[in-house]
Amino acid sequence: MKRILMVGLLSVAAVLAFGPVKHVYAASVDAIAVDDDTGTSGGDAGWGTGEGDSAKEAQDMAMKNCTKNGNKNCQVVLTYEHCGAYASSRKHAGIGTGPSKDVAKAKVMEGCGNDNCKVVVADCVGD
């Protein structure tokens, strides 16, 4: 009886000290597909996002969502496990990833290479 009481008290102490147990779920992956022809105004590209348990599953869903929106020349441009973004201008495009949308957007603007670039899409796993 003392042993059961001691284990119970230790369990309560652990929860109080470290917080409740967090469940770990299988990692999810997201992808972005875009239809962005040269000459399209910055930020006007067609796009779709997708998520899945694998990169292939996420890419397939992104392509499906991109074409479902009426886009004819979709291509997967990015697969990520946290947050990702795509930006474009008439002649330039870029991708960026990061732990948050803000970081992904900042990186994509750095990588786009043109002041006329605009973020087309920014997405995080679980959004």
N, C-alpha and C positions, 0 to 999 in steps of 0.2 A: 504494500500500500504506500509506504514511504517513497519507494522508487517511482511509482506512477505519479505521485504528487510532485516529486522533484523534477521529473521530465516535463510535466505540465507547467511548472513554474519557470523552468529554463526556456520553454517554448514561448511563453508570454514575455519573458525578459528579452529574448531575441527579437521578437516582433517590435517591442518598444524601443530597443536599441537600434535596430536596422530598418524598421518599417516593414510593411506587409510584404509577403513574397510576391515578386513580380513574375508573371508567367511569360516564358519566352516562346514566341511563335516562329514558325518557319519564315525565313527571310523572303520578302517579296521584291520583285524587280519591276520597274516601270520602263516604258520606252516612248519616244516621240517619233512620229512619222510626219513628214511635210511634203507638200506639193508647192515648190517655190521656183518659178522660172526666172531666169535673168531678165531684168527689166521690170519685174513686179515691184511696186512701191514698198519701201521698208515697212515691215510688219503686216503686209497684206497676204502672206502665204496661207494656203489652206493647210490644216493640220489635224492630227488625231493623237490621242494618248492611249496607252494600254498598260495593263498590269498583269502579272502572272507569277507563278512559282518558279519559272525559269525565264531566261532571256528570250528564248524562242517564243514562248507563250506570250510574253509581253509585246514582243515585236509583231507577232501575228495579230494581236488585238489592236495595236496602234495602227497597223495597215488597214485593218477592217474598219476602224473608226474614221480614219482619214478618207477612205474611198466612200464610206457611207455618207459623208458630208458633201459628196459631189465632186471630189477631187479625182483627177484621172492619172496623175503621174506621181503618186506618193512614193517616198523612200524613207526608210528608217534612218534617222540621223543620229540617234542617241539612245543608249540603254544605261540605266543607272539604278543604284540601290538606295539613294537618299533623295536628292532633288536635282532636277535638270532643267535647262532652258535652251531655247533656240531664238536667235535674233537674225534679222536680215535687213539689207538695203537693196537698191537696184542692182548692185554688182558684187556685194559682199554678203557673207553669212558666217555665223559662228555658233558654237555650242559651248555650254558651261555646266559644271556640276558643283555641288557643295552640300553642306549639312542643312541649309535652309534655302528658301526661294530667293531671299535677298542676296545671299552669297552667290548662288547660281546665276542670278541676273547680272550681278557685278562682273563675274567672270566672263559671261557671254558677251557683254559689251566690250570688255578688254579684247576678247578674241575676234570680234567681228571686224575690226580693222577699218571702221569708217564712222564718222560723226553722224551720218544719216541712218545708222542702224537703229532698228526698233525691236523690242522683244515681241516675238510672235506668240510664244507660249512658255510658261514656267509652271512646273508641276513637281509635286513631292509624292513619294510612295505613301499611299493611304489617303490621298486627297480624293 
